[in-house]
Amino acid sequence: MELISGASDKQLIFWKTQNAKLVHSIHFHGHTEAVCAVDAVYTRNESAAESNLLVVSAASDSTVRIWSKQGTDVECLQTLLFGNGFAMDVSLSFLPGSDMPVLACGGDDCKIHLFVQQAGEFQKTLLLHGHEDWIRGVEWALCDGELFLASCAQDCLIRIWKMHMTSSLVEIQDEDTVRLKDNVFSVKNSNGSDTSFAVTLDSVLAGHENWVYAIHWQPSFLKDGRMEHPMKLLSASMDKTVILWAPEEESGMWLEQVRIGEVGGNTLGFFDCHFSPDGSMILAHAFHGALHLWKQTSVSQREWAPEVVISGHFNAVQDVTWDPEGEFIISVGSDQTTRIFAPWKRANGEEVSWHEVARPQVHGYDMQCLAMIGRFQFVSGADEKVLRVFTAPRNFIENFSTISGISLEKLLSGQMLDLPEGATVPALGLSNKAVFQAGETTVQVSQQEETLSDASSQYHDSYFQPCSLTEPPTEDNLLQRTLWPETQKLYGHGYEIFCVACNNAKTVIASACKASKKEHAAIILWSTTTWKPLQSLSFHNLTVTQMSFSPNDKFLLAVSRDRKWTLWKCEDTSPSESEAAFSLFACTDKMTAMHGRIIWSCSWAPDSEYFVTGSRDKKVIIWGKCCSSEENKENEPCLIQPCSPVLDVGVSVTAVSASPVLALDGSYIIAVGTECGKIYLYKWNPLSDWTKCAETDDSQSHNLVVKRLCWRSRAGRAGRDPPGSSDWLQLASCGADFAVKIFNIRRDHL
């Protein structure tokens, strides 16, 4: 399999399969702005043993470039200039009954530009008029010796053009026949003779109510020399629908056959669509990044059902964490969503695969951080001054039980019997409102929100309908039926929330916001029983970038943009009490600081004796011991020294995480994420130096900054290995490249 892609990095990449993986081998350089459209065809070169690949690309530099690829050699044959305009889409084919390439370019001038390659150069031969707005898509299709061109535009219309050979430039027509004017052009053959072609507008399809962004023909398969199925056309629009068009058998008139798409939700329609090779499935790409898949379910070809498809964030993923039992992961991102991913354990015994199983929060602000405060409860922070607490509804727990294969009794453990059925978003609001089985809605509000505005009371809330799932939910269900009720808001910070952490006893939450002054950089501690602030910890001068409670809950570690870390000690209280008071136990100053740039991340060793910090200065440092120190009797900060040589990774460190499970030789396992997207695994113990165990290759690494690393709380692979298994470890990572990754790591390879 071969693939050519273009992107905003101004280049094209040729990909091919190697060892069942898609690897890039050749780069096309030449465009000076983002590439927006690519197409290619194979042409036969009589003097060469293999076919040439003819590639055409359009970019926002107002050019269309023609490329030739022969083996590993790439040559730019020609550059077509569009002045101050742009070609929005391009499509290559061959003239009917000929091996001459023909190129169609749809432009922002509302015209289709046709070029034919003659004497090794593409020459403009025709302009097709008709569309009244920017042309977004063009595509050729060959059928019964005639060449069809479909075009779509922002005028909400689709036009189908037909090209065929004509014997003469002038044809005598019956005076009683009404016929559209032919667009005629001629080309010179290799023997010097001329061949004429006519282009006629065949049909205009009106059915969409908003811009039509893409059109694609159904792939044609020949069986016994005949087409196996009639021509069909697929179109995607900003009106949230995908339409399947087909000509009527008797009249040949193109009619709408099937309309599928999104219903409700905060969406903006479809950006692209495609048929599967056999035409039995339709894949669509929504404007916000989601993929939709439909499969034909009946012989009548009129029923299409949504199918399970991969999904994920469509902007930078800022934070990721495991649930306390290690059965699923939850992530937040700049796409303003919180998402839950879990392994799907199929009843037929097929291999376990990870899928998005819920979207508990669809927000109006970019999400920044989250922390689990229970098996089915989390707190999240966004680019607002409020922390929000969410609790799983019964419908999610039931569906999670079915998808993961974990019994409902084990998940509930006899608790939370009064859970709501689901949640819905009220009109003009950002808070998810609980919905109970009786259909009545309730919401817990703070005193500041007891009165509703007159404007919001004029709108009716959308009604939640529970869904019983046996497989991961489709995009429509994820958008509207997997929300978690919001149970609490926590007010207190003056600026956007940046990081949050919860202790292991799930009794205390620590949060911090963006800050440029000491008074705003204070850490606020909250009780998870009363949801009231417990304490404000002031020390840092700039934003606290990450916090972490020690596994024994005796310490709270915080790192900051001011290049310092602080260690706060909890007074001797029982783990069940939430009124714990923290005091400064240790810190760094200008004399003792080892890091010279922002400290982005921190993590604790599983025995609470050591902690690790990672910084933009490319250094990773382990500090300690902590839990046995008793040097704080006079309320003076202790002096904690580095316990290891400074590890210079060679690139800025943006995430660190210490595994809660030790290596087989008793060493600590440290994962390090970097600014370039690579992830490194190291082993360390107090008696030896750092040992590098592994690093991700290009196919495994993130393409941009690694934002967070998080180990599963126990050994084994979620959804695959039985309890007590110790052969594997799992590491979750998220990055600015919109990706969430889960790595399986064998302990005996470390």
Secondary structure as GFF3:
##gff-version 3
##sequence-region A 1 750
A	DSSP	beta_strand	2	6	.	.	.	ID=ss1
A	DSSP	beta_strand	12	18	.	.	.	ID=ss2
A	DSSP	beta_strand	21	28	.	.	.	ID=ss3
A	DSSP	beta_strand	35	43	.	.	.	ID=ss4
A	DSSP	beta_strand	52	59	.	.	.	ID=ss5
A	DSSP	beta_strand	63	70	.	.	.	ID=ss6
A	DSSP	beta_strand	73	81	.	.	.	ID=ss7
A	DSSP	beta_strand	87	94	.	.	.	ID=ss8
A	DSSP	beta_strand	101	107	.	.	.	ID=ss9
A	DSSP	beta_strand	112	118	.	.	.	ID=ss10
A	DSSP	beta_strand	121	128	.	.	.	ID=ss11
A	DSSP	beta_strand	135	143	.	.	.	ID=ss12
A	DSSP	beta_strand	146	153	.	.	.	ID=ss13
A	DSSP	beta_strand	157	166	.	.	.	ID=ss14
A	DSSP	beta_strand	183	188	.	.	.	ID=ss15
A	DSSP	beta_strand	194	206	.	.	.	ID=ss16
A	DSSP	beta_strand	212	217	.	.	.	ID=ss17
A	DSSP	beta_strand	222	223	.	.	.	ID=ss18
A	DSSP	beta_strand	226	227	.	.	.	ID=ss19
A	DSSP	beta_strand	233	237	.	.	.	ID=ss20
A	DSSP	beta_strand	241	247	.	.	.	ID=ss21
A	DSSP	beta_strand	254	261	.	.	.	ID=ss22
A	DSSP	beta_strand	270	275	.	.	.	ID=ss23
A	DSSP	beta_strand	281	286	.	.	.	ID=ss24
A	DSSP	beta_strand	291	296	.	.	.	ID=ss25
A	DSSP	beta_strand	304	306	.	.	.	ID=ss26
A	DSSP	beta_strand	317	322	.	.	.	ID=ss27
A	DSSP	beta_strand	329	333	.	.	.	ID=ss28
A	DSSP	beta_strand	337	344	.	.	.	ID=ss29
A	DSSP	beta_strand	353	362	.	.	.	ID=ss30
A	DSSP	beta_strand	367	374	.	.	.	ID=ss31
A	DSSP	beta_strand	377	382	.	.	.	ID=ss32
A	DSSP	beta_strand	386	391	.	.	.	ID=ss33
A	DSSP	alpha_helix	394	404	.	.	.	ID=ss34
A	DSSP	alpha_helix	408	412	.	.	.	ID=ss35
A	DSSP	beta_strand	422	424	.	.	.	ID=ss36
A	DSSP	beta_strand	433	435	.	.	.	ID=ss37
A	DSSP	beta_strand	441	442	.	.	.	ID=ss38
A	DSSP	three_ten_helix	447	449	.	.	.	ID=ss39
A	DSSP	three_ten_helix	456	458	.	.	.	ID=ss40
A	DSSP	alpha_helix	475	480	.	.	.	ID=ss41
A	DSSP	beta_strand	486	491	.	.	.	ID=ss42
A	DSSP	beta_strand	497	502	.	.	.	ID=ss43
A	DSSP	beta_strand	508	513	.	.	.	ID=ss44
A	DSSP	beta_strand	523	527	.	.	.	ID=ss45
A	DSSP	beta_strand	533	537	.	.	.	ID=ss46
A	DSSP	beta_strand	544	549	.	.	.	ID=ss47
A	DSSP	beta_strand	555	560	.	.	.	ID=ss48
A	DSSP	beta_strand	565	570	.	.	.	ID=ss49
A	DSSP	beta_strand	582	587	.	.	.	ID=ss50
A	DSSP	beta_strand	599	604	.	.	.	ID=ss51
A	DSSP	beta_strand	610	615	.	.	.	ID=ss52
A	DSSP	beta_strand	619	624	.	.	.	ID=ss53
A	DSSP	beta_strand	647	648	.	.	.	ID=ss54
A	DSSP	beta_strand	653	658	.	.	.	ID=ss55
A	DSSP	beta_strand	668	674	.	.	.	ID=ss56
A	DSSP	beta_strand	679	684	.	.	.	ID=ss57
A	DSSP	beta_strand	691	695	.	.	.	ID=ss58
A	DSSP	beta_strand	706	711	.	.	.	ID=ss59
A	DSSP	beta_strand	728	735	.	.	.	ID=ss60
A	DSSP	beta_strand	740	746	.	.	.	ID=ss61
A	DSSP	three_ten_helix	747	749	.	.	.	ID=ss62
###
